[in-house]
């Protein structure tokens, strides 16, 4: 799911750089908010690539929770760990990502 979302964001970014579309200037607040969300997705993706060298399971937890919207019980079942382990991994990931995204 993460790669699908990142590919979609990358494709939109390519379209914004010319992608064969007619030039259009957007001045609405909605467009500005959407652009910052896409930037955030790309920043999270890059941070997860770095984090995967340290702990692959934490990255899997983030992918399932952040990108796929899975709940802790489903994540624990998919990874074969306890729900408490998923909660701990999620807390670690949030801490590491907050540092990486500053």
C-alpha positions in Angstrom: 0.0 0.0 0.0 2.9 2.4 0.8 4.4 2.0 -2.6 1.0 2.6 -4.3 0.5 5.9 -2.3 4.1 7.0 -2.9 3.7 6.3 -6.6 0.5 8.3 -6.8 2.1 11.2 -5.0 5.1 11.0 -7.3 2.9 10.9 -10.4 1.0 14.0 -9.2 4.3 15.7 -8.5 5.4 14.9 -12.1 2.2 16.3 -13.4 2.7 19.5 -11.5 6.1 19.8 -13.2 4.6 19.8 -16.7 3.3 16.3 -17.3 1.6 17.3 -20.6 -1.2 19.3 -18.8 -2.1 22.8 -19.5 -0.6 25.4 -17.1 -3.0 26.4 -14.3 -2.4 28.5 -11.3 -4.2 27.5 -8.1 -4.7 30.0 -5.4 -7.1 28.2 -3.1 -6.3 27.1 0.4 -7.4 23.6 -0.4 -4.7 23.2 -3.0 -2.1 24.5 -0.6 -3.2 22.0 2.0 -3.1 19.1 -0.4 0.4 20.0 -1.6 1.7 20.0 2.0 0.0 16.5 2.6 1.8 15.1 -0.4 5.1 16.5 0.7 4.5 14.9 4.1 3.8 11.5 2.5 7.1 11.8 0.6 9.0 12.8 3.7 7.6 9.9 5.7 8.5 7.5 2.8 12.1 8.7 2.8 12.3 8.5 6.6 10.9 4.9 6.5 13.6 3.9 3.9 16.3 5.0 6.4 14.5 3.4 9.3 14.2 0.0 7.5 17.9 -0.4 7.9 17.5 -0.3 11.6 14.2 -2.2 12.3 12.1 -3.6 9.5 9.2 -4.6 11.8 8.7 -1.0 12.9 8.5 0.0 9.3 5.9 -2.7 8.6 3.8 -1.4 11.6 4.0 2.2 10.2 3.0 1.0 6.7 0.1 -1.0 8.0 -1.2 1.7 10.3 -0.3 5.0 8.5 -0.7 4.0 4.9 -3.2 1.1 5.1 -5.2 2.3 8.1 -5.1 -1.1 9.8 -5.9 -1.5 13.5 -3.4 -2.9 16.1 -5.2 -6.3 16.4 -4.9 -6.9 12.6 -1.3 -5.7 12.5 -0.4 -8.0 15.4 -2.1 -10.9 13.7 -0.3 -10.2 10.4 3.1 -9.9 12.0 2.7 -12.7 14.5 3.3 -10.5 17.5 1.3 -9.3 20.5 -0.9 -6.2 20.3 1.3 -4.6 23.0 4.4 -5.1 20.8 2.6 -3.3 18.0 1.7 -0.4 20.3 5.4 -0.2 21.5 6.6 -0.4 17.9 4.2 2.4 16.9 5.4 4.6 19.8 9.0 4.0 18.7 8.2 4.8 15.1 6.4 8.0 16.0 9.4 9.1 18.1 11.9 8.2 15.4 9.8 9.7 12.6 9.3 12.9 14.5 13.1 13.3 14.9 13.7 12.4 11.2 11.0 14.8 9.9 12.3 17.9 11.7 
